[in-house]
Amino acid sequence: NYKEIVIDTETTSLNVREAQLVWISILLSENKIYYINLMHNWPRVDYEMTQKFVKKLLWSDIKLIAHNFKYDLQIFEHFMKKTQEKTKKSWAEDLWQMQLGL
């Protein structure tokens, strides 16, 4: 089990409303770096599987480290809305309030 994970998103735009999620980079340790590819020509990961992973990761007790985490959270929220039905209340908004105090 990991106590902290470094994550980063690669997107098509800096504008959250226009951006599409290209990939998610995950650093678990110096020797364990992973990419969840969603758009490039090399092997891609299924959207539904990625959606489940992102949700599980964000709600876990693992410390997440990111360069621009507020942007990444907005990108994850946008991605989740695109790939599943919208809920009455934004799960990302809940996450910010409960875990990050934003």
Buried (B, 14 or more C-beta within 10 A) or exposed (E): EEEEBBBBBBBEEEEBEEBBBBBBBBBEEEEEEEBBBBEEEEEEBEBEEBBEBBBEBBEEEBEBEBEEBEBBBBBBBBBBBEBEEEEEEEBBEEBBEEEEEE
